[in-house]
Amino acid sequence: MRFPLSLAAALACTACACAQTSFTIEQILSAPFPTELVTSPTGGKVAWVYNASGVRNIWVAEPPAYSGHSVTAYTEDDGQEVSQLQWTPDARQIVYVRGDGANSAGEYPNPTSDPKGAEQQVWVVALDGTEAQRAPRLIGEGEQPAVSPNGWQVAFVHKGQIWSASLDGKQSAEQLIQARGKNGGLHWSPNGARLVFVSNRGSHSFVGVYDAAAKAVHYMDASVDHDGSPVWSPDGNQVAFLRIPSVTEHKLFVADRSGPPWSIRVADAIGVRAGKEVWKATEGDGSVFRELGSDQQLYWAGSRLVFPWERDGWTHLYSVAVAGGEATLLTPGAFEVEHVAMTRDGREMVYSSNQNDIDRRHIWRVAVSGGTPVEVEGGAGLEWSPAVASDGAIAFIHSDAVRQARPAIKLASGEVRDLAPGAIPADFPSGLVTPQQVVFSAADGLTLHGQLFLPKTGAGERHPAVVFFHGGSRRQMLLGWHYMYYYNNSYALNQYLASRGYVVLAVNYRSGIGYGMRFREALNYGAGGASEFNDVLGAGLFLKNHPAVDPARVGLWGGSYGGYLTALGLARASDLFAAGVDLHGVEDWTEELDMGKEDDEGRLAFNSSPMASIKTWRSPVLLIHGDDDRNVNFRETVELVDALRGHAHVEQLIFPDEVHDFLLYANWLKAYHAAARFFDTQLKQSAGEGAASRE
């Protein structure tokens, strides 16, 4: 194992004269979290959603002052998401979605048991006019709104079908199309004459075009494969889309490094000419499609198409002529492109990546025809979700190790201006720990990256410690406040634990992103062999051998896939890990994947699960789960509690009607307070008491 700083220097950092800042969980979670950053088609405006202690509202900032203000006035921590923002063409209104989708039983998330229900609905809010005119107005039940270029109509999806309504409220919602399957991915043509959509039929999917004048649909170049990610040509006469081969037999948790190559096709929007393949991935590594972190995967940029590809084992941007030909690599190097936007003139791509800074994100730009990428914003912070304003300024969200995520804009002058600096509470903690990048070895020798939080206390002390595992597993923890709400909260709890005297190690284990395809598509991972357990052991041994850690008081925690690894560590290595907090983790892969244990695949999946090692599980555990979880079956926790009775000390915190990524801020607080108390009880003891509690 090795440290980026000498060990003496690292320990000296913890012995600063200033005392550790004391703060509460409420304070560290108090800053509003920004998402959904979008720029207006005219006027240089920027909009985003702020989640402030569970109260979600839309904010807008306009030039030249760029002083952010709220345009909605929701006041309750009611669990209702606000998302999918769409500007109207005149930039005077914003269409948005309130609420979340239904589960398999058709139930909408409703953690507050609101008797009025919690349907997912499309709304519109005006930025100017009288108070009554600025009040949000319901358009209809649904999601995925698409505002037409003429500005009077919005199409949206309701229960898998496509509907439409007028923005002025004079024409009520009506169904446009009756199509089989689940339909979505709506995009109007530039002149508003046609609407392209994706019809998902399960084993295959089509790209369809609805002609508004003829009130007719035709499916473009239909095949047995999965067609999707449609994008219009600037003149509205053609549509480009991805074709991903349907695979009838796909083994679970087998590294997807190669397969039948995906391709890009261009078809005529009015169905006169058949579709044409303009590009196809080469055989071998990278032939399986890898999505960007952005909603859009394909861009029509002038005479070229821009798309992601893993040809060299890293997710990069490429471009190809619309007429076809060889693809041009736009972003060469050992790094991953994630969030992407196109400039208004279609000449450049703006993107976030970990280029030259593997454990952070920065904003870059590159010409669609090729050339050397130029860094837009970098340094010791993190930047993500770029959006190009109508005046050419670049909006983005940024953070660093000690300052929370906040929206900003980079003006033509080069000035970077925060859009709502007054939104951060005055008592948000100062003096937070700056985590150190550490590189260490898994039990089988694989090189791993992590972030080490050392408490600001005197040198020479031995501290309790915890290992944190993110979920996903297609995630990466970073050297600062994270760009996802779930992991923003995780980072907050890690900071809180460090303030309480814990050493915290956040681990980027195999099967996560950021380190290339071979790291992500790990061999024998998850239900295919639990190879990540080598990383769990490596992290535990790293902390056990650290001079600031009491080796008898090492715990672990994580959620979802991180909960799975937490449970796996407790089940297989109770001698190494003294306690754990498992949030909605996978405990039995055969239960989660609805498979039997009779064949070789089923037996391997079960043996890769914590439930297979119950007899050696002795360490105490706190289990936290919402019983309307749509990601991990609540039955996982039910069966684990039953299996652990008589084997280990189990505590529970169950949230009725709560989902996987807790919708209520109050439940985040309850979960994190419970986790901190549990670790204080189990790890802040003498080494002898800690060992005795596990016997």
C-alpha positions in Angstrom: 0.0 0.0 0.0 1.2 3.6 -0.6 0.1 7.1 0.3 0.3 10.2 -1.9 1.9 12.0 1.1 4.5 10.6 3.3 3.0 8.9 6.3 4.6 11.4 8.7 3.2 14.3 6.7 -0.3 12.7 6.6 -0.3 12.2 10.4 1.0 15.8 10.9 -2.0 17.0 9.0 -4.2 15.6 11.8 -2.3 17.3 14.5 -3.1 20.9 13.6 -3.5 23.3 16.4 -7.2 24.0 15.6 -9.7 21.7 17.2 -12.0 19.6 15.1 -15.1 21.6 14.2 -18.2 20.2 15.9 -21.4 20.0 13.9 -24.6 18.0 13.7 -25.9 15.7 11.0 -28.6 18.3 10.3 -26.0 20.9 9.6 -23.8 18.8 7.3 -27.0 17.9 5.3 -28.4 21.4 5.3 -27.1 22.8 2.1 -29.5 22.5 -0.9 -28.5 20.0 -3.5 -28.8 21.2 -7.2 -29.9 18.9 -10.1 -31.6 19.2 -13.5 -29.4 22.1 -14.7 -30.8 23.4 -18.0 -30.2 26.6 -20.1 -32.9 28.5 -22.0 -33.1 28.6 -25.8 -32.9 32.4 -25.7 -32.0 35.1 -23.1 -29.1 33.3 -21.5 -31.2 32.0 -18.6 -30.3 29.0 -16.4 -32.7 26.8 -14.4 -32.2 24.0 -11.9 -33.9 22.2 -9.1 -32.8 22.7 -5.5 -33.6 20.1 -2.9 -33.4 21.9 0.4 -33.9 19.6 3.3 -36.4 17.6 1.3 -38.3 20.7 -0.1 -37.8 20.7 -3.9 -38.2 23.9 -5.9 -37.2 25.3 -9.3 -34.7 28.1 -9.4 -33.8 30.5 -12.2 -30.8 32.9 -12.7 -30.8 35.5 -15.6 -28.1 37.7 -17.0 -26.5 40.1 -16.3 -26.8 39.7 -12.5 -27.3 35.9 -12.5 -28.9 36.2 -9.0 -30.8 32.9 -8.5 -34.3 32.9 -7.2 -37.1 30.4 -6.7 -40.0 30.3 -9.2 -42.0 27.6 -7.4 -42.9 27.7 -3.7 -43.3 24.2 -2.5 -42.8 24.1 1.3 -43.1 20.5 2.5 -40.7 17.6 2.8 -43.3 15.5 1.1 -41.1 13.1 -1.0 -42.3 14.5 -4.3 -39.4 14.8 -6.8 -39.2 17.8 -9.2 -37.4 16.8 -12.4 -37.3 16.7 -16.2 -37.2 20.5 -16.7 -38.0 21.8 -20.2 -37.9 25.5 -21.3 -40.5 26.9 -23.6 -39.0 28.4 -26.8 -39.6 32.0 -25.6 -37.8 31.2 -22.2 -40.8 32.5 -20.3 -42.1 29.2 -18.9 -40.7 26.0 -17.6 -42.4 22.6 -18.0 -41.5 20.0 -15.3 -42.5 16.8 -13.7 -43.6 16.4 -10.1 -43.6 13.0 -8.4 -41.9 9.7 -9.4 -42.9 6.6 -11.4 -45.1 3.7 -10.2 -43.8 0.4 -9.0 -44.6 -3.0 -10.6 -48.0 -3.0 -8.7 -48.9 0.4 -10.2 -48.4 2.3 -6.9 -46.8 5.7 -6.9 -44.3 6.5 -4.2 -46.2 8.0 -1.2 -44.0 7.9 1.9 -46.2 10.4 3.7 -49.4 8.4 3.1 -51.1 11.4 1.5 -54.7 10.5 1.0 -54.8 12.5 -2.2 -52.2 10.2 -3.8 -48.9 11.1 -5.4 -49.4 10.6 -9.1 -46.5 11.6 -11.4 -47.7 14.8 -13.1 -46.6 17.3 -15.7 -46.7 21.0 -14.6 -45.8 24.4 -16.1 -44.7 27.5 -14.3 -44.4 31.0 -15.7 -41.5 33.3 -14.9 -43.4 36.6 -15.2 -46.9 38.1 -15.0 -49.2 38.5 -12.1 -49.0 36.3 -9.0 -51.9 34.2 -10.3 -50.2 33.9 -13.7 -47.0 32.7 -12.1 -48.6 30.0 -10.1 -47.8 26.4 -11.3 -50.5 24.9 -13.4 -51.2 21.2 -13.9 -51.0 19.9 -17.5 -51.8 16.3 -16.9 -50.7 13.1 -15.3 -47.5 11.8 -16.9 -43.7 12.3 -17.4 -41.1 12.9 -20.1 -42.5 16.2 -21.4 -41.4 17.5 -24.8 -42.3 21.1 -25.6 -43.0 21.7 -29.3 -40.9 24.4 -31.1 -44.1 26.4 -31.7 -44.4 26.8 -28.0 -48.1 26.0 -27.6 -48.1 22.2 -27.3 -46.4 19.8 -24.9 -46.3 16.0 -25.6 -45.7 13.7 -22.6 -45.9 10.0 -21.6 -48.7 8.6 -19.5 -48.6 4.9 -18.5 -46.4 4.1 -21.5 -48.6 6.0 -24.1 -48.0 9.4 -25.7 -50.3 12.3 -24.9 -50.5 15.9 -25.7 -51.9 19.1 -24.3 -51.7 22.9 -24.9 -49.5 25.0 -22.7 -52.2 27.7 -22.2 -54.6 25.2 -20.7 -57.2 25.7 -23.3 -56.8 22.2 -24.8 -57.0 19.4 -22.3 -54.7 16.4 -22.5 -55.5 13.8 -25.1 -53.8 10.7 -26.3 -51.9 11.2 -29.6 -50.9 7.6 -30.3 -52.0 4.1 -29.4 -48.9 2.0 -29.6 -48.0 -1.3 -28.1 -45.2 -1.5 -25.6 -43.8 1.3 -23.4 -43.2 4.5 -25.3 -40.9 7.3 -24.5 -37.8 9.3 -25.6 -39.9 12.1 -27.1 -38.3 14.7 -29.4 -40.0 17.2 -31.7 -38.5 17.9 -35.1 -37.1 21.5 -35.4 -40.2 22.8 -37.2 -42.6 20.9 -34.8 -44.2 19.0 -37.6 -43.2 15.5 -36.3 -42.5 13.8 -33.1 -39.9 11.0 -32.8 -40.2 8.4 -30.0 -39.0 5.0 -28.9 -41.4 2.1 -28.6 -39.9 -0.5 -26.2 -41.4 -4.0 -26.9 -39.3 -5.9 -24.3 -37.2 -8.2 -26.6 -36.8 -5.3 -29.1 -37.6 -1.7 -29.6 -38.5 0.6 -32.6 -38.0 4.2 -33.4 -41.3 5.7 -34.5 -42.2 9.1 -36.0 -45.6 10.7 -35.5 -46.7 13.1 -38.3 -48.8 15.7 -36.6 -50.6 16.8 -39.8 -51.4 13.3 -41.0 -51.9 12.0 -37.5 -50.1 8.9 -38.5 -47.1 6.9 -37.3 -44.4 5.0 -39.1 -41.6 3.0 -37.6 -38.2 3.6 -39.0 -36.2 0.8 -40.4 -37.7 -1.7 -38.0 -35.7 -4.8 -36.9 -35.5 -7.4 -34.1 -32.9 -5.3 -32.3 -33.1 -2.4 -29.8 -33.3 0.9 -31.6 -33.1 4.0 -29.5 -31.6 7.4 -28.7 -33.1 9.2 -31.7 -31.8 12.6 -32.8 -33.1 14.9 -35.5 -31.1 16.4 -38.3 -31.0 20.2 -38.2 -33.4 20.4 -41.2 -35.9 17.9 -39.6 -35.8 15.6 -42.6 -33.8 12.7 -41.1 -33.3 10.9 -37.8 -30.2 9.2 -36.5 -30.5 6.5 -33.9 -28.5 3.7 -32.2 -29.1 0.0 -33.0 -28.0 -2.3 -30.2 -28.2 -6.0 -31.0 -30.8 -8.0 -29.1 -29.1 -10.8 -27.2 -31.5 -13.7 -26.5 -29.2 -15.4 -23.9 -27.3 -13.2 -21.6 -25.5 -14.6 -18.5 -25.8 -12.5 -15.4 -22.8 -10.8 -14.0 -20.5 -11.9 -16.8 -18.0 -9.1 -17.9 -19.5 -7.3 -20.9 -16.3 -6.5 -22.6 -17.3 -7.7 -26.0 -20.4 -8.8 -27.9 -22.3 -8.3 -31.1 -21.3 -4.8 -32.3 -23.8 -1.9 -32.0 -24.2 0.6 -34.8 -25.6 4.0 -35.8 -28.3 4.3 -38.5 -29.8 7.3 -40.3 -33.4 7.1 -41.7 -35.7 9.4 -43.6 -38.3 11.0 -41.3 -41.2 10.6 -43.8 -40.4 7.0 -44.6 -39.5 7.6 -48.3 -36.1 5.9 -48.1 -34.9 2.9 -46.1 -32.6 3.4 -43.2 -28.8 3.3 -43.7 -26.0 2.1 -41.4 -23.5 4.9 -41.3 -21.1 3.4 -38.6 -20.6 0.2 -36.7 -18.4 -0.7 -33.8 -15.5 -3.0 -34.4 -15.5 -6.5 -33.1 -13.8 -7.3 -29.7 -13.4 -5.1 -26.6 -15.7 -2.0 -26.7 -18.3 -3.6 -29.1 -20.9 -3.4 -26.3 -22.6 0.0 -26.1 -21.6 2.0 -23.0 -23.9 4.9 -22.0 -22.8 8.4 -21.1 -23.9 9.9 -17.8 -26.1 12.4 -19.8 -29.6 11.7 -20.9 -28.6 12.1 -24.5 -26.3 9.5 -26.1 -26.2 10.7 -29.8 -25.7 14.2 -31.1 -26.2 15.6 -34.6 -23.5 18.3 -34.9 -23.7 19.9 -38.4 -22.5 17.3 -40.8 -21.2 14.9 -38.2 -22.7 12.6 -35.5 -21.1 12.5 -32.1 -21.3 9.4 -29.8 -19.6 7.5 -27.0 -17.4 4.4 -27.7 -15.1 2.3 -25.6 -12.8 1.2 -28.4 -9.7 1.6 -26.4 -11.2 0.5 -23.1 -12.2 4.0 -21.9 -15.5 5.8 -22.6 -14.6 8.5 -25.1 -16.4 10.8 -27.6 -16.1 10.0 -31.3 -17.5 11.7 -34.4 -18.4 10.3 -37.8 -19.7 12.0 -41.0 -23.4 11.7 -41.4 -22.7 10.1 -44.8 -20.6 7.4 -43.1 -16.9 6.6 -42.9 -14.2 6.2 -40.2 -14.8 7.5 -36.7 -12.6 10.3 -35.3 -11.5 10.0 -31.7 -12.2 13.4 -30.0 -11.0 12.7 -26.4 -7.9 10.5 -26.4 -6.3 9.3 -23.1 -6.8 7.1 -20.1 -9.9 8.7 -18.7 -13.7 8.6 -18.9 -16.1 11.1 -20.5 -19.3 11.4 -18.5 -21.7 14.4 -18.8 -21.9 15.9 -22.3 -23.5 18.9 -24.0 -23.2 20.4 -27.5 -22.7 24.1 -28.2 -25.6 25.9 -29.9 -23.8 26.1 -33.2 -23.0 22.4 -33.2 -19.3 22.9 -33.6 -18.1 21.8 -30.2 -18.8 19.3 -27.4 -18.6 20.3 -23.8 -18.1 17.5 -21.3 -17.0 16.4 -17.9 -14.3 13.8 -17.4 -11.5 12.7 -15.1 -8.8 13.5 -17.6 -5.4 14.1 -15.7 -7.3 13.8 -12.4 -8.6 10.3 -12.0 -10.6 10.8 -8.8 -12.3 14.2 -9.7 -14.4 15.6 -12.6 -13.6 18.7 -14.7 -15.2 20.5 -17.6 -13.5 20.3 -21.1 -14.5 21.3 -24.7 -13.4 19.9 -28.1 -14.3 20.5 -31.7 -16.6 17.9 -33.3 -14.2 17.6 -36.2 -11.3 16.7 -33.9 -8.4 18.6 -32.3 -6.9 19.0 -28.8 -9.4 19.2 -26.0 -9.3 22.4 -23.9 -10.0 22.5 -20.2 -12.8 24.9 -19.4 -12.7 24.6 -15.6 -10.4 22.5 -13.4 -8.2 22.7 -10.2 -8.8 21.0 -6.9 -12.6 21.1 -7.2 -15.1 19.0 -9.1 -17.3 20.2 -12.0 -20.1 18.4 -13.8 -23.4 18.7 -15.8 -22.3 21.3 -18.3 -25.0 23.2 -20.1 -24.3 25.8 -22.8 -26.3 29.0 -22.5 -27.8 30.8 -25.6 -25.1 33.5 -25.2 -22.3 31.0 -25.2 -21.6 31.0 -21.5 -21.2 27.6 -19.9 -23.3 26.7 -16.8 -22.3 23.8 -14.6 -22.4 22.5 -11.0 -19.3 22.4 -8.9 -18.0 21.5 -5.5 -14.8 20.7 -3.7 -13.7 18.8 -0.6 -15.2 21.2 1.9 -17.8 23.3 -0.1 -21.1 21.7 -1.1 -22.4 21.4 -4.7 -23.7 24.7 -6.1 -24.6 25.9 -9.6 -22.3 28.3 -11.4 -21.7 29.9 -14.8 -18.5 30.7 -16.6 -18.9 34.0 -18.6 -17.2 35.0 -21.8 -14.8 37.1 -19.7 -13.6 33.9 -17.9 -15.3 34.9 -14.6 -16.9 32.0 -12.8 -20.0 33.2 -10.8 -22.0 31.1 -8.4 -25.7 31.5 -9.2 -27.1 31.3 -5.7 -24.4 31.9 -3.1 -26.9 32.9 -0.5 -28.7 29.6 -0.6 -26.0 27.9 1.5 -27.1 28.1 5.2 -25.0 30.3 7.4 -24.4 27.4 9.9 -23.2 25.0 7.2 -20.0 23.5 8.8 -16.6 25.0 8.2 -13.3 23.2 8.8 -14.3 20.0 7.2 -11.7 17.2 6.5 -10.1 17.2 3.1 -9.9 13.5 2.2 -6.6 12.2 0.8 -6.3 10.1 -2.3 -4.9 6.7 -1.3 -3.9 3.8 -3.6 -3.7 0.3 -2.1 -4.0 -3.3 -3.0 -7.0 -5.7 -2.9 -6.4 -9.1 -1.3 -5.7 -10.5 -4.8 -3.3 -7.7 -5.7 -5.6 -5.5 -7.8 -4.8 -1.8 -7.5 -7.6 0.2 -5.8 -8.3 3.9 -5.2 -10.0 5.4 -2.2 -10.5 8.6 -0.2 -9.1 8.6 3.3 -10.7 10.9 5.9 -8.5 11.5 8.9 -10.0 13.1 12.0 -8.4 16.4 13.1 -7.0 15.2 16.5 -3.6 14.8 18.1 -1.0 12.6 16.5 -0.4 9.2 18.0 -4.0 8.4 18.8 -5.7 5.2 17.7 -9.1 5.7 16.3 -12.1 3.6 15.4 -12.5 3.3 11.7 -15.1 2.5 9.1 -14.9 1.5 5.4 -17.6 2.9 3.1 -18.7 1.1 0.0 -20.8 3.0 -2.6 -23.7 1.4 -4.4 -24.3 0.8 -8.1 -21.9 -0.8 -8.6 -21.4 1.5 -11.6 -20.3 4.5 -9.4 -17.1 6.2 -8.3 -16.6 8.2 -5.1 -14.5 11.3 -5.5 -12.3 13.7 -3.7 -15.1 16.0 -2.8 -18.9 16.4 -2.5 -20.5 14.1 -5.1 -22.6 14.9 -8.1 -25.3 12.4 -7.1 -27.7 13.2 -4.3 -27.4 9.8 -2.7 -23.6 10.0 -2.6 -23.6 13.7 -1.6 -25.4 12.4 1.5 -22.9 9.6 1.9 -20.0 12.0 1.7 -21.8 14.1 4.4 -22.0 11.1 6.8 -18.3 10.3 6.1 -17.4 13.9 7.1 -19.6 13.6 10.2 -18.0 10.4 11.3 -14.5 11.9 10.8 -15.6 14.9 12.9 -16.6 12.4 15.6 -13.1 10.8 15.7 -13.4 8.0 13.1 -11.0 7.3 10.3 -13.1 6.7 7.2 -12.0 5.0 4.0 -14.3 5.3 1.0 -13.4 2.5 -1.5 -13.7 2.5 -5.2 -14.0 -1.3 -5.7 -13.9 -3.3 -8.9 -17.0 -3.2 -11.1 -17.2 0.6 -10.5 -16.6 3.4 -13.1 -13.7 5.8 -13.6 -10.9 3.4 -14.2 -11.7 1.9 -17.6 -13.7 -0.9 -19.0 -11.7 -3.8 -17.6 -12.0 -2.5 -14.1 -15.7 -1.9 -14.5 -16.4 -5.1 -16.3 -14.5 -7.1 -13.7 -14.2 -10.9 -13.9 -16.4 -12.9 -11.5 -18.0 -9.9 -9.9 -21.3 -9.8 -8.0 -23.5 -12.9 -8.4 -20.8 -14.3 -10.7 -18.3 -15.0 -7.9 -18.2 -11.9 -5.6 -14.6 -11.0 -6.6 -15.2 -7.6 -4.9 -14.7 -9.4 -1.6 -11.0 -9.2 -2.3 -11.5 -5.4 -2.2 -13.4 -5.6 1.0 -10.5 -7.5 2.6 -7.9 -5.2 1.1 -9.7 -2.2 2.6 -10.0 -3.8 6.0 -6.3 -4.7 6.1 -5.4 -1.2 4.9 -7.1 0.3 7.9 -6.0 -2.4 10.3 -2.4 -1.6 9.5 -2.8 2.2 9.5 -1.0 3.8 12.5 -4.0 6.0 13.2 -6.5 3.1 13.5 -7.3 0.7 16.3 -7.3 -2.6 14.4 -9.9 -4.1 16.8 -12.4 -1.4 16.0 -12.9 -1.4 12.2 -16.5 -1.3 10.9 -18.1 -0.9 7.5 -21.1 0.6 5.9 -22.8 1.1 2.6 -26.1 1.1 0.7 -27.5 -1.0 -2.1 -24.5 -2.7 -3.7 -22.5 -1.2 -0.9 -24.9 -2.8 1.6 -24.2 -6.1 -0.2 -20.5 -5.7 0.3 -21.0 -4.6 3.9 -23.0 -7.8 4.6 -20.5 -9.9 2.7 -17.6 -8.5 4.9 -19.5 -9.2 8.1 -20.6 -12.7 7.0 -17.1 -13.8 5.8 -14.8 -11.7 7.9 -16.3 -11.0 11.4 -12.8 -11.4 12.8 -11.7 -8.3 10.8 -14.9 -6.2 10.9 -16.4 -5.4 14.3 -19.7 -4.0 13.1 -21.6 -2.8 10.1 -24.5 -0.7 8.8 -26.2 -2.2 5.8 -28.7 0.1 4.0 -31.1 -1.8 1.6 -28.4 -4.2 0.6 -28.6 -7.4 -1.6 -28.3 -10.4 0.8 -29.2 -13.2 -1.6 -28.6 -12.9 -5.3 -31.0 -15.7 -6.1 -33.8 -13.8 -4.4 -32.9 -10.5 -6.0 -32.6 -12.0 -9.5 -35.6 -14.4 -9.1 -33.6 -17.5 -9.9 -33.4 -21.0 -8.4 -30.4 -22.6 -6.7 -30.6 -25.9 -8.6 -28.3 -25.2 -11.5 -24.7 -24.1 -11.6 -25.5 -20.5 -12.2 -28.0 -20.4 -9.3 -25.6 -22.1 -6.9 -22.8 -19.7 -7.9 -25.1 -16.7 -7.3 -26.1 -18.0 -3.8 -22.6 -18.8 -2.8 -21.7 -15.2 -3.9 -24.2 -13.9 -1.4 -24.0 -13.0 2.3 -26.7 -15.5 3.1 -24.4 -18.3 2.1 -22.1 -17.4 5.0 -24.5 -16.9 7.8 -22.9 -19.4 10.1 -19.7 -17.4 10.3 -21.4 -14.0 10.8 -20.8 -12.9 14.3 -20.5 -9.1 14.1 -23.4 -6.8 15.1 -25.3 -5.2 12.2 -27.8 -2.4 11.8 -30.2 -3.0 8.8 -32.0 0.0 7.3 -34.6 -0.5 4.5 -37.8 1.1 3.1 -40.5 -1.4 2.3 -41.5 0.2 -1.1 -38.0 -0.2 -2.4 -38.1 -0.5 -6.2 -34.4 -1.4 -6.6 -33.7 -4.1 -3.9 -36.5 -6.3 -2.8 -37.5 -5.6 0.8 -37.8 -9.4 1.3 -34.0 -9.4 1.2 -33.9 -7.7 4.6 -36.8 -9.8 6.0 -35.0 -13.1 5.2 -31.6 -11.8 6.5 -33.1 -10.8 9.9 -34.7 -14.2 10.2 -31.4 -16.0 9.2 -29.3 -14.0 11.7 -31.5 -14.7 14.7 -29.3 -16.7 17.1 -26.1 -15.9 15.1 -25.5 -12.2 15.5 -26.8 -9.0 17.1 -29.3 -7.3 14.7 -30.9 -3.9 14.9 -33.5 -2.7 12.4 -34.7 0.7 11.1 -37.6 0.2 8.7 -39.3 3.0 6.8 -42.9 2.1 5.7 -43.7 3.2 2.2 -40.2 4.6 1.6 -38.3 3.8 -1.6 -34.6 2.9 -2.3 -33.2 6.4 -2.5 -35.1 7.9 0.4 -37.6 10.5 -0.7 -38.0 12.1 2.7 -35.2 14.2 4.1 -36.5 13.2 7.6 -35.7 9.6 6.8 -32.2 10.4 5.7 -31.7 12.1 9.1 -33.2 9.1 11.0 -31.0 6.7 9.0 -27.8 8.6 9.6 -28.5 9.3 13.3 -29.1 5.6 13.8 -25.9 4.7 11.9 -23.8 7.1 14.0 -25.3 5.9 17.3 -24.8 2.3 16.2 -21.1 2.8 15.4 -20.6 4.8 18.7 -22.1 1.9 20.6 -20.2 -0.9 18.8 -16.8 0.7 18.0 -16.2 3.4 20.6 -15.3 0.8 23.2 -12.0 -0.7 24.4 -10.5 -3.3 22.1 -11.3 -6.0 24.6 -15.0 -5.0 24.9 -15.3 -4.9 21.1 -13.9 -8.3 20.7 -16.1 -9.7 23.5 -19.3 -8.4 21.9 -18.5 -10.5 18.8 -18.0 -13.8 20.6 
